[in-house]
Amino acid sequence: MEICNEKNDKPEGMLILRTMSMPANANPNGDVFGGWLMSQLDAGGAMMAYELTRGKVVTVAVDEIVFRNPVHVGDVVCVYGRVVHIGTTSIKIQLELWRKRNTESRTRRVKVTGCGITYVAVDDNGVKRTLPHDLRENREQIILNGYDSIYAEKEKDD
Ligand SMILES: CC(C)(COP(=O)(O)OP(=O)(O)OC[C@H]1O[C@@H](n2cnc3c(N)ncnc32)[C@H](O)[C@@H]1OP(=O)(O)O)[C@@H](O)C(=O)NCCC(=O)NCCS
């Protein structure tokens, strides 16, 4: 049975990563290994954090992860993310991982898991650095409306 928690009808945030689970990602039961799914969440969040902080980041903390539904080998795995906190050197991204059977329609997705991950911006020596000024200045708007609300327009002009 597929379990639906909270308001699990549609993903929240922007699509950051889309990939297919392969036999090498399976656990001994034949389903996809939870550790691989966790690494997809971290990779997705890191991509978003690199882009936003315009430099290197490291993962400092991961909130609780609960797996609600299994992923099968061959399923399409989609990671969605949205910024929920912008601090002085850190940024927190709320991530969701959804699965889609390869044979089903694009919108027939099931939520598998999700968590918040905090990244710290670092310099080339791994020392924390202050987040870019515009990111801190626009923190409310980015958290409320997504970062595209600010950067999509800017990138068009660049
Ligand atoms: C992350 C790291 C650079 C932090 O360095 P530090 O000088 O100790 O920094 P601080 O303790 O002042 O924390 C820096 C930021 O992280 C946040 N932070 C620290 N611990 C946290 C936690 N458990 N949960 C959430 N945020 C946390 C702080 O609130 C601070 O945010 P802010 O500046 O936006 O207020 C350092 O601990 C480190 O290199 N850790 C290893 C990272 C790593 O290897 N990750 C795995 C591979 S990417």
The ligand as a MOL file (V3000), in Angstrom:
LIG
                    3D

  0  0  0     0  0            999 V3000
M  V30 BEGIN CTAB
M  V30 COUNTS 48 50 0 0 0
M  V30 BEGIN ATOM
M  V30 1 C 30.7920 23.1880 8.7740 0
M  V30 2 C 32.0300 23.8300 9.3960 0
M  V30 3 C 32.8150 24.5600 8.3140 0
M  V30 4 C 31.5190 24.8150 10.4520 0
M  V30 5 O 32.5990 25.4720 10.9670 0
M  V30 6 P 32.5630 26.2890 12.3700 0
M  V30 7 O 33.6180 27.3170 12.2960 0
M  V30 8 O 32.5890 25.3190 13.4710 0
M  V30 9 O 31.1520 26.9950 12.2830 0
M  V30 10 P 29.9630 27.2800 13.3150 0
M  V30 11 O 29.8190 26.3130 14.4270 0
M  V30 12 O 30.0950 28.7200 13.6680 0
M  V30 13 O 28.6880 27.0820 12.3440 0
M  V30 14 C 28.6110 27.7070 11.0830 0
M  V30 15 C 27.1610 27.7570 10.6690 0
M  V30 16 O 26.6330 26.4410 10.6700 0
M  V30 17 C 25.4660 26.3730 11.4920 0
M  V30 18 N 25.4430 25.0890 12.1900 0
M  V30 19 C 26.4260 24.5320 12.9020 0
M  V30 20 N 26.0050 23.3630 13.4180 0
M  V30 21 C 24.7210 23.1970 13.0150 0
M  V30 22 C 23.7300 22.1880 13.2310 0
M  V30 23 N 23.9750 21.1090 13.9740 0
M  V30 24 N 22.5180 22.3620 12.6600 0
M  V30 25 C 22.2370 23.4440 11.9050 0
M  V30 26 N 23.1390 24.4460 11.6590 0
M  V30 27 C 24.3630 24.3000 12.2170 0
M  V30 28 C 25.6430 27.5120 12.4990 0
M  V30 29 O 24.3880 27.9140 13.0440 0
M  V30 30 C 26.2850 28.5740 11.6200 0
M  V30 31 O 25.2770 29.1970 10.8140 0
M  V30 32 P 25.1390 30.8110 10.5980 0
M  V30 33 O 26.5220 31.3530 10.3760 0
M  V30 34 O 24.2940 30.9340 9.3760 0
M  V30 35 O 24.5100 31.3340 11.8310 0
M  V30 36 C 32.9420 22.7510 10.0780 0
M  V30 37 O 32.2700 22.2340 11.2160 0
M  V30 38 C 33.2760 21.6060 9.1430 0
M  V30 39 O 34.1510 21.7320 8.2930 0
M  V30 40 N 32.5640 20.4560 9.2800 0
M  V30 41 C 32.7930 19.3090 8.3770 0
M  V30 42 C 31.8620 19.3850 7.1760 0
M  V30 43 C 31.9230 18.1180 6.3540 0
M  V30 44 O 32.9890 17.5570 6.1660 0
M  V30 45 N 30.7580 17.6760 5.8550 0
M  V30 46 C 30.6430 16.4310 5.1720 0
M  V30 47 C 31.0750 16.4530 3.7370 0
M  V30 48 S 30.4750 17.8060 2.7880 0
M  V30 END ATOM
M  V30 BEGIN BOND
M  V30 1 1 1 2
M  V30 2 1 2 3
M  V30 3 1 2 4
M  V30 4 1 2 36
M  V30 5 1 4 5
M  V30 6 1 5 6
M  V30 7 2 6 7
M  V30 8 1 6 8
M  V30 9 1 6 9
M  V30 10 1 9 10
M  V30 11 2 10 11
M  V30 12 1 10 12
M  V30 13 1 10 13
M  V30 14 1 13 14
M  V30 15 1 14 15
M  V30 16 1 15 16
M  V30 17 1 15 30
M  V30 18 1 16 17
M  V30 19 1 17 18
M  V30 20 1 17 28
M  V30 21 1 18 19
M  V30 22 1 18 27
M  V30 23 2 19 20
M  V30 24 1 20 21
M  V30 25 1 21 22
M  V30 26 2 21 27
M  V30 27 1 22 23
M  V30 28 2 22 24
M  V30 29 1 24 25
M  V30 30 2 25 26
M  V30 31 1 26 27
M  V30 32 1 28 29
M  V30 33 1 28 30
M  V30 34 1 30 31
M  V30 35 1 31 32
M  V30 36 2 32 33
M  V30 37 1 32 34
M  V30 38 1 32 35
M  V30 39 1 36 37
M  V30 40 1 36 38
M  V30 41 2 38 39
M  V30 42 1 38 40
M  V30 43 1 40 41
M  V30 44 1 41 42
M  V30 45 1 42 43
M  V30 46 2 43 44
M  V30 47 1 43 45
M  V30 48 1 45 46
M  V30 49 1 46 47
M  V30 50 1 47 48
M  V30 END BOND
M  V30 END CTAB
M  END
